[in-house]
Amino acid sequence: MTKVFAEHAPKVIGPYSHAFISGKLIFCSGQTPLNPTTMVIEGATVTEQTTLVLQNLETVLKAAGANRNHVLKTSVFLKNFADFEKMNKAYEQFFGEHKPARTTVEVSRLPKDALVEIECVAELA
């Protein structure tokens, strides 16, 4: 196993790592819409937050030697399932024709009161 530290991603805010590589798989911790510089949640809407979450996730993937096209599966956690369509549009724009397997669930609360958090499993090239 190899621990991944992504210098340009938001700092971890708990006892976990950005990601771990095991064999050819990358297991990325959930990312929230934290600005990597200020460590403050950015974006008033779920669309804005989803875009930043996915950018943060890609930063972690790049540190592990992969990119969005290597993602096999995501798990999306939404504070309000009524935001599904807006999240889905930002998600689709990010992934384009690459459509990883996905689970989406509503949760009662996310770290720092974010509207969305996304984790993923990806494969090394």
N, C-alpha and C positions, 0 to 999 in steps of 0.2 A: 504494500500500500504506500501511496505517496500523498502527503498533505499538500494542498494547493493554497498558496497565498497570493491574492490578487492585489498588487500594490495600488492600483487605481480604482478599485471597487470601494464601496463604503466599508469602513472598519466593522468587524464583527462586534455585536453588542451583547454577547453572551459567551458561554463556554462551548463554542463550536468553531469549525473551520469553514472557510469559503467553499472548499470542495475536497474530495478525496478521489484519487485515481486507484482503481483496483483492476488489474489486468488491462483490458481495453476500454473499460467503462469509467466515466466521470460522474460522480454523484455530487451535484451542486446543492448547497444549502439554499433555503428560500431567500429571495431578495425582496426588499421593500423599496419604496420610492425615496430612499435617502439620497440626498446630494452627497457624493463622495468627498467633497471638500468641506462642506459645512456640517455634515451629519444631521441635517434637518430634513424632514419630509417636505417634498416639493410637489406641487400640482394640486389644484383645488378639485379637479374632476378625476373620475376613474380613468378616463382616456389619457389624461396627462400622466397620471400615476403609473398606469400600465406601461406606457412608453418608457418611462424612466426605469421601471422595474426590469423590463426586458433589456435595456441598455446596460444596466448593472449586471444582469445575468450574463450577457455576452462578454462583458469585461472579465468575469470569472472564467468563462469558457476559454477565452483567449489566453489567459494565464495558464490554463491547463493544456493548451495546445490544440484547441478546437474552435468551432464557431457555431452559429445558429443552425447551420445545415447538418451538423452532427447530432442534434438533439433527437433522441428517441422518444422520450416521454416527458410531459410536464404535469405538474399538479398546480392548479390555480386555486387560491383561497380568496374569496370575495367577502367583504364585510356585508354587502347587500346584494342579493341575487338579482334585484331589479336592475343592477348595473351590468348584467351579463352581456347584453347586446353591445354596449359601448366598449366594454373590455374586449369583447370578441373582435370588434373592428380593428382596434389597435393591435391586438394579437395577430390577426390575419395580415395586417399591413407589415408587421415585423417579419413573419415567417414566409409570407408569399405562398409559392407553390409547395414549399416544404411543409408538410402537415404532420407534426409529431402526434403520437397518441397523447391523449389528455384526459385528465380528471378535473372537474371544476366543482367546488363545494362552497357553500356559504358558512361562514364562521361568525361567532359572536363578537370577536375582537381580535385585532392584529397588533403586533408591536408598534408602539408610538402612534396608535390609532390610524394606521395606514388603511386605505380602502382596498388594497390588493397586495398579495404576496404570491410569488411564483418560484417553484423549485423545479429542477429537471435532472434527468439522467441522459447523458450523451455518450457517444462512442468516439474514441480517438481515431484519427485518420490513419 
